[in-house]
Structures are given as structure tokens and as C-alpha cells.
Amino acid sequence: MPAPTDQELTERWRLEPAPLLPLLHAFHERDGFLSEEAIRAVSVALSIPLAELYGTTTFYHHFARAPGGRTAPRVCTGPICSLQGGEDMLAQLRGQGAIAMPCAGRCDAPIPVLMDGQVLAGPHAEELSPHPSLLPLPNPGRMAECVFAQIRAPGRATLEGYTRTGGYQGLRQALQLSPPALVQLLIDSKLAGRGGAGFSTGLKWEAVAEAPGAPKTIVCNADEGEPGCFKDRAVLDYDPHAVIEGMLIAAHATGATRGFIYLRYEYPETFHILERALTEARQAGLLGEQVLGQQLSFHLYLRRGAGAYICGEEGALLNSLEGKRPFPRNRPPFPVTHGFEDLPTAVNNVETLASVPQILRHGAEWYKGLGLNGQAGTKLISLSGDIQRPGNYEIPLGLPLKTLLCEWAGGPLPGRSVQALTMAGLSGGFLAGADLETTLDEPGIRAKGSFLGAGGIMVYDDRRDMVAAARSAMAFFAEESCGKCFPCRIGTQRLSERLSGQAGPRELQAWIAEVSDMGRTMKALSACGLGMAAPHVTESLLKYFPEQVARHVQKGIGR
């Protein structure tokens, strides 16, 4: 079958909502790179100025601009894979044109290599093989689960398997409620955003429902780019209909008639799983006009990112969907009133949406009761690094951190001790020492100067150089800064230089004062969460590891 022509590709996508990313992907897959001719064809078809389109396409990591670039191996050199030999893997594959990529969301199965549209994994280049997503680990605490309650059932990813295990019952119950009553149920459950922000899901939906303007939109943020986080991938791979059902319930609550799942590029197999699930749902009358014969009409589209950590920020994600350069937006106004195409939009995380059907089935009091010590609900935790049983765990909020580490996950590797953890992926910085005596909830962890966020926890044992770990983290933030605002763009670079010994004062107290001042400036003046979060790395490094910092600065005196 001949490859589609430029005109056929542009005609296929230009009338679709949010057409730019799928059209660029179509050219990228057909040609193996984005040629000048392809970019010009897209520019004409979508009426985007060529210079603007060039700036947008070159913003993303994975759009290759040279022939054969799409099939070149991309090797994860994220924090965990670097500890496991990611740099060695990169060197082994250099002859094939390999390039490094940030954390690819497979910290539970290192080292992933993205090659020609599929993910391979293995400890060495000669041992790479296709590696399916790992199921969430069995429930070691034997505690009631919400998101993972049925995820391990055979065939759960299919419509037949999903309905056999209670799927779409929540939607049917939701359709029997008025939108205000449904919103109140979510408010009563105290379900908060599980992507990191922690805002009340019910209040967000209420704001969208009450905002003027139509059509309204539901966006599933599946751009899981935070290093150390891989929970959303597991949910989408093994329970995609739970997310679709959650979005349908959100549509009924808000009056939305369209939705998007924005999936990160590094999950190609997940993309195909979602395509199949969406096809099943449409054929069963669960998507489209008059869902289940009711007044609800909801059209759902799948869009794939192209590699940009900043797209996990909701404003940047919405700009990406709209075909703009994915810079964060100034707020206010907020997406609930001025979101996709400047219309009311609810942006929710994968885990948040997957929780909703279970709340409809079992009730708000049931969900609140899943937490411990006054905390409401559960949280998915991605645990990786120097720990015996890395993987995804669903914990009751309020669970002691030591219970997860030492009882559920088996503790540190034999003969080792835990030196530090990162919280919220990298964004929460490090936690160590006596502060490991905390509970897994926002109040407990914020009292230690960090936050739970998206729930990625990476473990570093007593072998690890924590200045090197901080340097790797800051280099990631510097690479992923969108460049829109000065404090983040320059601050992450300057902190990276000081952590690598390339620059900075040669006297310890002056070094600390300078690094601390940079961090304060970034947190006060950065335009989005990236610039505000990056200083947590250096702040926590100084707090917990002053001796290692002193050795680092002393070593740098002779540079």
C-alpha cells in the first residue's frame, strides 16, 4: 500500500480538533523525520506562520529533523537508569546513532530504550527485548484499594473484561444524578487532584459547570513526565476504560461535550491500548451522541505529545493541544473558565479520573474511609531505586513512610541502608535522616519541607553521592525549562554549574549563600511550578548533606 501523500495527510487531520500534534506525528512516522517540505505543508494546511511552527516543532525532544532520526535509539538516562548503567547503555548504542532521553517512566524496569516506535528494556544492549508494562504489585498491606481494586483481573483492559468486573456501573449511577448532585458527591468524597496540585476535584468540576461558554472540555493529563513516576502508565495499560468512564462522569457533571487524553510520547504501547479501548467504547455506544441512550453526548480524542516535561503543567498542555509553543500560561484566568480554546475546561490527572467510577459505585463515605488518621482516600506511589521491591503501590493516605519502605517494599538492598529519598519525583527534593519518620500525606510531608505531589519516590542507599544526585536532578530541570521566564531559565543553569563544580564561590559559606539566594529568587519569581520546585533539590541537599556539600566545594577550590 503506497504511503499517503502530503495532501492526504493534511486532509485527514486538518478538520479534527487539536490537529497539529497528530499531523506532525503522521509526517514523522511516514518519513522518519520532519522535513522542511513537511513543515511547510503543515504550515499551509493549518494556517500557522512558518516561523511560529518551526519554533513549536523544535521545542519537542522527539521530532527528528534529520533522515532516520525517528528510528534512532533513545536511551533513558534519568535518575534511576543512571544508577543502573544508563550511560553505559548509551555508549554501547552510540554506533546506532543513540541519543539520551530524560526519564522514560520505566523506573521499575530499567533500562528502557525507545526504538522505532516500541520500548525495549534490559540491563545491557545485547539483552534488550520488548518489555510490557508491569502490573501493580500485589497488595502487600492487604488494605482496601480504590484505583487498583480490580486492575489485576484478567482481561481488565478490554471492554468485556472491564464490564465483567463492574465497569461502567459508576457511569450508569452518575447519569441518575443531576449534575449538581454529582458534583456534591465528589466534593463530599474529598477526592483531590492526584497529579500533584491536590485541588478538590468536585470544586474544579463545579467551577467548569458554572462557567459561561461552550463547548466545555475534559482533558486527561497523561503526560507523566516527572522522573520516578510511572503509576499512570500502569493504569492506562491495564485499566484504560476506568479513565474513559471517569471522563464520561466528568462530562455529565460539567456539561462538557468533548474531551482529550494527552499521552506522553514515551508510552507508544499505551497509545495503541488506548486506541483500542476508545474504539470499543464508541462501538458500544459509550462515546459519541446520546451515550447509553441518555442526553449525554461526549466525543473523546487521543493526542500524543512529543517529549516535553513542561507539558505536564496544565497551561503548557493546553497550549500544546492548541498547536502553540507549550509555554505555561499566566494565571488568572484559570482553565476552569479559560482553558482549551479559551473555553471552560477541566484538566484532571489519570489517577484522579480512575478514582471517580469507584466513588460512584461505593459512595463518598467509603472513599474517605480508605485513608488513615483523618486523611481521605488513597494515593498511588511509584517506588524505585535502591529498594528490594520497586513498583506501583496504592497506599492509604496517612500510611507511615517506613511501613511502605520496610514492610511493603522489603527495605533497602541487602547490606545497605537508606540514605535519602526524593519526594514528588524530583520536584519535592530530598528527604533523609529523622525526617523519614513521617506519614505519606501532604500535611505530614510538608511539615518536613517537602511535598507528596504526584507520588514518585526514588530511594538512594548509602553508596550514593548525593551531590551527584542533586547535579543530575538540576541538569534535568535546566534541560526541561521552557525558557519563558528568566528566573527559571537562568537559575536552573547556574545551579547546575555550581553543583557540577564549573562555577561559584570557592569559600563554603559564600557558595551556600549564593545557591540559597538563587533558590529564593526562583521560588518567588518563576512563572510555573518547574522553577518553583527546582530549588527544593539544593535546599534539601544543604539541609541533609552539609558534609557532602563541603567536600564538593573544597574539591572545587583547585578548578
Secondary structure, DSSP 8 states (H G I E B T S, - for coil): -----HHHHHHHHTTSSS-HHHHHHHHHHHHSS--HHHHHHHHHHHT--HHHHHHHHTTSSS---STTGGGS-EEE-SHHHHHHTHHHHHHHTGGGT-EEES--S-TTS--EEEETTEEEE-SSGGG-EE---------TT----STTTTTTSTTTTSHHHHHHTTTTHHHHHHTTS-HHHHHHHHHHHT-B-TTTT--BHHHHHHHHHHS--SS-EEEEEE---STT--HHHHHHHH-HHHHHHHHHHHHHHHT--EEEEEE-TT-HHHHHHHHHHHHHHHHTTSSBSSGGGSS--BEEEEEE--S-GGGGSHHHHHHHHTTS------SSS-TTTS-GGGS-EEEEEHHHHHHHHHHHHH-HHHHHTTSSTT--SEEEEEEEESSSS-EEEEEETT-BHHIIIIIIS--SSTT--EEEEESTTTTT-EEEGGGGS-BSSHHHHHTTT---TT-EEEEEETT--HHHHHHHHHHHHHHH--S-SHHHHHHHHHHHHHHTTSSS-SSHHHHHHHHHHHHHHHHHH-SSHHHHHTHHHHHHHHHH-HHHHHHHHHHGGG-
